[in-house]
Structure formats: C-alpha cells, structure tokens
C-alpha cells in the first residue's frame, strides 16, 4: 500500500481555520478534493466520477475569478470590484 503524505480533510480544515483561510475558494476546493479522495472507496463509482467532474468544472471557473484581481487576492491589495462572475442565477453559477 503506497504511503499518502497528504493531510486528512479534518486536519486540513483545522489548519485552514487556524490560518483564517477557510474563506478562500481555492483552499475550499483543496478541502473538497481531499474529502472526495477519502470517501472514494465508500462512494458508488458513477457518483464519484460525477462529483469529480463537478469539482473540476468549479475549479476551472475559479480560474476566471482571479483575472484582474491578482494583487488583491495574492498580495492583499484591495481594488474596487468590477462585477461578480458568474452572475447569480446564471447557468454557470452553482
């Protein structure tokens, strides 16, 4: 059995909470993927694939949020909001 050095979802959640990073969407995606990984053996294979595909789609949309906001998100510099993407109620919003 290969050694898995990644932290458990519970440990990761505690760490992110201590750092105040639970509100950052990319960390929430890491937590989501870790939880999926932990429950893979207990989940129906088709359901697992659907959840992974959904997480992948959300992760790809997350990349759009960063565009033009790099300084704000990664350096802490605040800039005025240019709009919400995806728009609430749009097909891309979950």
C-alpha positions in Angstrom: 0.0 0.0 0.0 1.6 3.4 -1.0 2.2 6.0 1.6 -0.1 9.0 1.4 1.5 12.1 2.9 -1.4 14.4 2.3 -3.3 15.5 5.4 -6.8 14.3 6.2 -9.7 16.5 5.4 -10.2 17.2 9.1 -6.6 18.2 9.6 -6.6 20.4 6.5 -9.8 22.1 7.7 -8.3 22.7 11.1 -5.2 24.2 9.5 -7.1 26.4 7.2 -9.3 27.6 10.0 -6.3 28.5 12.2 -4.8 30.5 9.4 -8.1 32.2 8.6 -8.1 30.8 5.1 -11.5 29.0 5.0 -13.0 31.8 3.1 -10.6 31.5 0.1 -12.2 29.5 -2.7 -9.1 27.7 -3.8 -8.5 26.3 -0.3 -12.1 25.2 -0.1 -11.5 23.3 -3.4 -8.5 21.6 -1.9 -10.6 20.6 1.1 -13.4 19.4 -1.2 -11.0 17.2 -3.3 -9.4 15.7 -0.1 -12.9 14.8 1.2 -13.7 13.2 -2.2 -10.4 11.3 -2.1 -11.2 10.0 1.4 -14.7 8.7 0.5 -13.7 7.2 -2.9 -13.9 3.6 -1.6 -17.3 4.2 0.0 -18.9 6.0 -3.0 -20.6 4.5 -6.0 -18.1 4.8 -8.9 -20.5 6.7 -11.1 -21.4 9.1 -8.3 -17.7 9.6 -7.6 -16.9 10.4 -11.2 -19.8 12.9 -11.3 -18.5 14.6 -8.2 -15.0 14.8 -9.6 -16.3 16.2 -12.8 -18.3 18.8 -10.9 -15.3 19.7 -8.8 -13.2 20.1 -11.9 -15.7 22.4 -13.5 -15.9 24.5 -10.4 -12.1 24.6 -10.3 -11.9 25.8 -13.9 -14.4 28.5 -13.3 -12.5 29.6 -10.2 -9.6 30.5 -12.5 -11.8 33.2 -14.1 -12.3 34.8 -10.7 -8.5 35.6 -10.4 -8.3 37.5 -13.7 -7.5 41.1 -13.0 -7.6 40.6 -9.2 -4.1 39.0 -8.7 -2.9 41.9 -6.5 -6.0 41.8 -4.3 -6.1 38.1 -3.9 -2.4 37.2 -3.6 -0.8 40.4 -2.2 -3.6 41.7 -0.1 -4.0 45.0 -2.1 -7.7 46.0 -2.3 -9.1 47.1 -5.6 -12.7 48.1 -6.4 -14.9 45.2 -7.5 -15.5 45.0 -11.3 -18.5 42.7 -11.1 -19.5 39.3 -10.0 -18.7 36.3 -12.2 -20.5 34.2 -12.8 -23.7 36.2 -12.2 -26.0 34.8 -9.6 -28.7 32.8 -11.3 -26.8 32.3 -14.5 -26.2 28.7 -15.8 -22.6 28.9 -14.8 -23.4 29.7 -11.2 -23.9 26.7 -8.8 
